[in-house]
């Protein structure tokens, strides 16, 4: 039990700090004690219930939902934006949140791997760096597209590199070629091997998550033909990242399309220390869940409805099987 004298001292420090607005150093000088002791007394004031801290903010339910996502799926961080029935509005909200996260997380010496997609392009376009990072390297994780400006991996990487004054390493090859033999020939090229070598040392990655739906951006961008996407869906593929498809458990989907894709394999994406995925909307729930269960992403930026759906669907599914270590060729 606290003595009367100590209770008075704790209360006085708390009053000076919280009611009078004095700094810790001003309190220390006023009472002729050390600043370290002031800090300890303030902590005691909370422990003893003399000071009760409450947070009153409309964001509290969002923060709680983010915590639930991290606890349920082992994510490093989750960031949730308001849902919208307008796909374009949702894309811009996700892009803004993704840009804010990159602005506070990127640092000198980072190697940022980038993928493709209109949502990721929205992230790149909304970046407003407070300072240049010439020590940053931005490298593509997947080849480019000849159509669909804005979804192209070339656009995404170049915009980010330009805004930070960073080094840019382009992967000057198509994302998908006509045959496995052509893909293998491209991968044997010295320049392409060098880019992939650096991509495998990435410290962070910024990716979108796609679906094999015939109405998805993957189909609209020309990345895959309807027949190829139907083949993936028939093999229970639910999602895609860096051009590689996976099932609801995160297991890679073997397909003829996979053998023609020029991108980092899923197993190598999993090795990147911090993979930031930006995706949302009702059509992305299974794809995002598969990416999470496959341990391909560490930070998820999504919307509120998608977050609730992930928690609900994740609780319903059986535990994932042990994944094989390979993840695309």
C-alpha positions as CSV (number, residue, x, y, z in Angstrom):
1,X,0.0,0.0,0.0
2,X,1.3,3.4,-0.9
3,X,2.3,5.8,1.9
4,X,0.4,9.1,2.1
5,X,3.6,10.9,1.1
6,X,4.2,8.9,-2.0
7,X,0.5,9.0,-3.0
8,X,0.7,12.8,-2.8
9,X,3.9,12.9,-4.9
10,X,2.5,10.7,-7.6
11,X,-0.7,12.7,-7.7
12,X,1.1,16.0,-7.8
13,X,3.3,14.8,-10.8
14,X,0.2,13.5,-12.6
15,X,-1.6,16.9,-12.0
16,X,1.3,18.9,-13.2
17,X,1.6,16.8,-16.3
18,X,-2.0,16.1,-17.3
19,X,-3.8,19.2,-15.9
20,X,-1.2,21.9,-15.9
21,X,0.5,20.7,-19.2
22,X,4.1,20.9,-17.9
23,X,6.7,18.9,-19.6
24,X,8.5,16.0,-17.8
25,X,11.6,18.1,-17.6
26,X,9.7,21.1,-16.2
27,X,8.2,18.9,-13.5
28,X,11.6,17.5,-12.6
29,X,13.0,21.0,-12.2
30,X,10.0,22.2,-10.2
31,X,10.1,19.3,-7.8
32,X,13.9,19.0,-7.8
33,X,13.9,15.4,-8.9
34,X,15.2,13.6,-12.0
35,X,13.3,13.3,-15.3
36,X,13.6,9.5,-15.0
37,X,11.8,9.6,-11.7
38,X,9.1,11.8,-13.2
39,X,8.5,9.1,-15.9
40,X,8.4,6.4,-13.3
41,X,5.9,8.3,-11.2
42,X,3.6,9.0,-14.2
43,X,3.6,5.3,-15.0
44,X,2.7,4.5,-11.3
45,X,-0.2,7.0,-11.6
46,X,-1.7,4.9,-14.4
47,X,-1.0,1.6,-12.5
48,X,-2.6,2.9,-9.3
49,X,-5.7,4.2,-11.1
50,X,-4.9,7.8,-10.3
51,X,-4.8,8.5,-14.0
52,X,-7.2,6.7,-16.4
53,X,-6.4,7.0,-20.1
54,X,-9.2,6.7,-22.6
55,X,-9.1,7.0,-26.3
56,X,-12.2,8.5,-28.0
57,X,-12.0,8.2,-31.8
58,X,-14.2,6.9,-34.6
59,X,-11.2,4.9,-35.8
60,X,-11.2,2.6,-32.7
61,X,-13.4,-0.2,-34.4
62,X,-11.0,-0.1,-37.4
63,X,-8.0,-0.5,-35.2
64,X,-9.6,-3.4,-33.4
65,X,-10.5,-5.1,-36.8
66,X,-6.9,-4.6,-37.9
67,X,-5.7,-6.3,-34.7
68,X,-8.0,-9.2,-35.3
69,X,-6.7,-9.7,-38.8
70,X,-3.1,-9.7,-37.5
71,X,-3.9,-12.1,-34.7
72,X,-5.9,-14.5,-36.9
73,X,-3.4,-14.7,-39.8
74,X,0.0,-13.8,-38.3
75,X,0.3,-10.6,-40.3
76,X,2.9,-8.0,-39.4
77,X,0.4,-5.2,-40.0
78,X,-3.1,-4.7,-41.4
79,X,-4.5,-1.4,-42.7
80,X,-8.2,-1.1,-43.4
81,X,-10.0,1.6,-45.3
82,X,-13.8,2.2,-45.7
83,X,-15.6,-0.1,-48.2
84,X,-17.3,1.3,-51.2
85,X,-19.7,0.0,-53.8
86,X,-17.8,2.1,-56.4
87,X,-14.8,0.0,-57.5
88,X,-12.9,3.1,-58.7
89,X,-13.5,4.9,-55.4
90,X,-12.3,1.8,-53.4
91,X,-9.2,1.5,-55.6
92,X,-8.3,5.1,-54.9
93,X,-8.8,4.7,-51.2
94,X,-6.6,1.6,-51.2
95,X,-4.0,3.4,-53.2
96,X,-3.9,6.3,-50.8
97,X,-3.5,3.9,-47.8
98,X,-0.8,2.0,-49.7
99,X,1.0,5.2,-50.5
100,X,0.9,6.4,-46.9
101,X,2.4,3.1,-45.7
102,X,5.2,3.2,-48.3
103,X,6.0,6.8,-47.3
104,X,6.6,5.8,-43.7
105,X,8.2,2.4,-44.3
106,X,10.7,2.9,-47.1
107,X,14.2,3.9,-46.2
108,X,17.7,4.3,-47.6
109,X,19.2,1.0,-48.8
110,X,15.8,-0.7,-49.3
111,X,15.3,-2.9,-52.4
112,X,11.6,-2.6,-53.3
113,X,10.2,-5.2,-55.7
114,X,7.1,-4.2,-57.5
115,X,4.4,-6.1,-59.4
116,X,1.5,-4.8,-61.5
117,X,-2.2,-4.0,-61.4
118,X,-4.4,-0.9,-61.4
119,X,-4.6,-0.8,-57.6
120,X,-0.8,-0.9,-57.3
121,X,-0.6,1.8,-59.9
122,X,-2.9,3.9,-57.8
123,X,-0.5,3.5,-54.9
124,X,2.4,4.7,-57.1
125,X,0.5,7.7,-58.4
126,X,-0.6,8.9,-55.0
127,X,2.9,8.7,-53.4
128,X,4.0,12.1,-52.0
129,X,7.5,11.4,-50.6
130,X,8.7,13.9,-48.0
131,X,12.3,13.3,-49.2
132,X,14.2,11.6,-51.9
133,X,15.7,8.2,-51.3
134,X,18.6,7.9,-53.9
135,X,19.8,4.8,-52.0
136,X,16.5,3.0,-52.8
137,X,16.4,0.5,-55.6
138,X,13.1,-0.3,-57.3
139,X,13.1,-3.6,-59.3
140,X,10.3,-5.3,-61.2
141,X,9.2,-8.8,-60.1
142,X,7.4,-9.6,-63.3
143,X,7.8,-8.7,-67.0
144,X,5.7,-6.1,-68.7
145,X,2.5,-6.0,-70.7
146,X,2.0,-4.5,-74.2
147,X,-1.5,-3.3,-73.3
148,X,-3.5,-1.9,-70.4
149,X,-1.6,1.2,-69.4
150,X,-1.6,1.7,-65.7
151,X,-1.7,-2.0,-64.9
152,X,1.8,-2.5,-66.4
153,X,4.7,-3.4,-64.1
154,X,6.9,-1.1,-66.0
155,X,4.6,1.9,-65.2
156,X,4.4,1.0,-61.5
157,X,8.2,0.6,-60.9
158,X,9.1,3.7,-63.0
159,X,6.7,6.0,-61.2
160,X,7.9,5.0,-57.8
161,X,11.6,5.2,-58.7
162,X,11.1,8.7,-60.3
163,X,9.3,10.0,-57.2
164,X,12.0,8.9,-54.9
165,X,15.0,9.7,-57.2
166,X,15.8,6.0,-56.8
167,X,17.6,3.5,-58.9
168,X,15.3,1.7,-61.3
169,X,15.9,-1.9,-62.6
170,X,13.5,-2.8,-65.3
171,X,12.7,-6.3,-66.4
172,X,12.5,-5.7,-70.2
173,X,10.7,-8.9,-71.2
174,X,7.0,-9.7,-71.6
175,X,5.2,-11.0,-68.6
176,X,3.9,-14.0,-70.7
177,X,5.5,-15.4,-73.8
178,X,4.3,-18.0,-76.4
179,X,6.1,-21.1,-75.1
180,X,8.1,-22.5,-72.2
181,X,11.2,-22.7,-74.4
182,X,11.0,-19.0,-75.2
183,X,10.6,-18.3,-71.4
184,X,13.6,-20.4,-70.6
185,X,15.7,-18.7,-73.3
186,X,14.8,-15.3,-71.8
187,X,15.7,-16.4,-68.3
188,X,19.1,-17.5,-69.6
189,X,19.9,-14.0,-70.7
190,X,22.5,-12.3,-68.6
191,X,20.6,-9.0,-68.1
192,X,17.4,-10.7,-67.1
193,X,19.2,-13.1,-64.8
194,X,20.9,-10.1,-63.1
195,X,17.5,-8.3,-62.6
196,X,16.0,-11.5,-61.1
197,X,19.1,-11.9,-58.9
198,X,18.6,-8.5,-57.4
199,X,14.8,-9.1,-57.1
200,X,15.5,-12.1,-54.9
201,X,17.4,-9.8,-52.5
202,X,14.4,-7.4,-52.1
203,X,13.8,-6.2,-48.6
204,X,10.2,-5.2,-49.4
205,X,7.7,-5.9,-52.2
206,X,4.6,-4.1,-53.3
207,X,2.1,-6.4,-54.9
208,X,-1.6,-6.6,-56.0
209,X,-3.7,-9.7,-55.9
210,X,-5.6,-10.8,-58.9
211,X,-8.3,-13.5,-59.7
212,X,-8.7,-15.9,-62.6
213,X,-12.2,-14.6,-63.4
214,X,-12.9,-13.9,-67.0
215,X,-14.0,-10.4,-66.1
216,X,-10.9,-9.6,-64.1
217,X,-8.1,-7.2,-64.9
218,X,-5.9,-10.2,-65.8
219,X,-8.2,-11.1,-68.6
220,X,-8.7,-7.4,-69.7
221,X,-5.0,-6.7,-69.7
222,X,-4.3,-9.6,-72.1
223,X,-2.1,-11.4,-69.5
224,X,-4.1,-14.6,-70.0
225,X,-6.6,-15.9,-72.5
226,X,-10.0,-17.0,-71.4
227,X,-9.0,-20.6,-72.0
228,X,-5.9,-20.3,-69.8
229,X,-7.9,-18.7,-67.0
230,X,-10.5,-21.4,-67.2
231,X,-7.7,-24.0,-66.9
232,X,-6.5,-22.3,-63.7
233,X,-10.0,-22.1,-62.3
234,X,-10.6,-25.8,-63.1
235,X,-7.5,-26.6,-61.0
236,X,-9.1,-24.7,-58.1
237,X,-7.0,-21.6,-58.5
238,X,-8.5,-18.6,-56.7
239,X,-5.8,-15.9,-56.9
240,X,-2.7,-14.6,-58.5
241,X,0.3,-12.5,-57.4
242,X,3.2,-11.6,-59.7
243,X,1.6,-13.6,-62.4
244,X,1.6,-16.8,-60.4
245,X,-1.7,-18.6,-59.5
246,X,-2.5,-20.4,-56.2
247,X,-5.4,-22.2,-54.5
248,X,-7.3,-21.2,-51.4
249,X,-4.5,-22.7,-49.2
250,X,-1.8,-20.8,-51.1
251,X,-0.6,-23.9,-53.0
252,X,0.8,-23.0,-56.4
253,X,-1.2,-24.0,-59.5
254,X,0.8,-25.8,-62.1
255,X,-0.4,-24.9,-65.6
256,X,0.7,-24.3,-69.1
257,X,0.4,-20.5,-68.4
258,X,2.7,-20.8,-65.4
259,X,5.4,-22.3,-67.7
260,X,5.2,-19.3,-70.0
261,X,5.3,-16.6,-67.3
262,X,8.4,-14.4,-66.7
263,X,8.2,-13.5,-63.0
264,X,9.6,-14.3,-59.6
265,X,8.3,-17.7,-58.4
266,X,6.0,-17.8,-55.4
267,X,8.6,-19.5,-53.2
268,X,10.9,-16.6,-53.8
269,X,8.2,-14.0,-53.1
270,X,7.6,-15.8,-49.7
271,X,11.3,-15.2,-48.9
272,X,11.0,-11.4,-49.1
273,X,11.0,-10.0,-45.6
274,X,8.1,-7.6,-46.0
275,X,5.6,-8.2,-48.8
276,X,2.9,-5.5,-48.9
277,X,-0.3,-6.5,-50.6
278,X,-3.0,-4.0,-51.6
279,X,-6.3,-5.5,-52.6
280,X,-10.0,-5.3,-51.7
281,X,-13.5,-5.9,-52.9
282,X,-15.9,-8.8,-52.7
283,X,-14.3,-10.6,-55.7
284,X,-10.9,-10.6,-54.0
285,X,-11.8,-12.4,-50.7
286,X,-10.7,-15.9,-51.6
287,X,-7.7,-14.7,-53.5
288,X,-6.5,-12.6,-50.5
289,X,-7.1,-15.5,-48.1
290,X,-5.1,-17.9,-50.3
291,X,-2.2,-15.4,-50.4
292,X,-2.3,-15.1,-46.6
293,X,-2.5,-18.8,-46.0
294,X,0.4,-19.4,-48.4
295,X,2.5,-17.0,-46.3
296,X,3.2,-14.8,-49.3
297,X,2.2,-11.5,-47.7
298,X,3.2,-9.8,-44.5
299,X,1.3,-6.5,-44.6
300,X,-2.3,-6.3,-45.9
301,X,-4.0,-3.2,-47.0
302,X,-7.7,-3.9,-47.7
303,X,-11.2,-2.6,-47.0
304,X,-13.6,-3.2,-44.1
305,X,-16.0,-5.6,-45.8
306,X,-13.1,-7.7,-47.1
307,X,-11.5,-7.9,-43.7
308,X,-14.7,-9.2,-42.1
309,X,-15.2,-11.7,-44.9
310,X,-11.6,-12.9,-44.5
311,X,-12.1,-13.5,-40.8
312,X,-15.4,-15.4,-41.4
313,X,-14.1,-17.5,-44.3
314,X,-10.8,-18.2,-42.6
315,X,-12.6,-19.6,-39.5
316,X,-14.7,-21.9,-41.7
317,X,-11.9,-23.5,-43.7
318,X,-9.9,-26.5,-42.6
319,X,-6.2,-25.8,-41.8
320,X,-4.1,-25.7,-44.9
321,X,-2.1,-28.7,-46.0
322,X,1.7,-28.6,-45.8
323,X,2.8,-26.6,-48.8
324,X,5.5,-27.8,-51.2
325,X,8.6,-25.7,-51.2
326,X,8.6,-24.9,-54.9
327,X,6.4,-22.1,-56.2
328,X,6.5,-21.8,-59.9
329,X,9.3,-22.2,-62.4
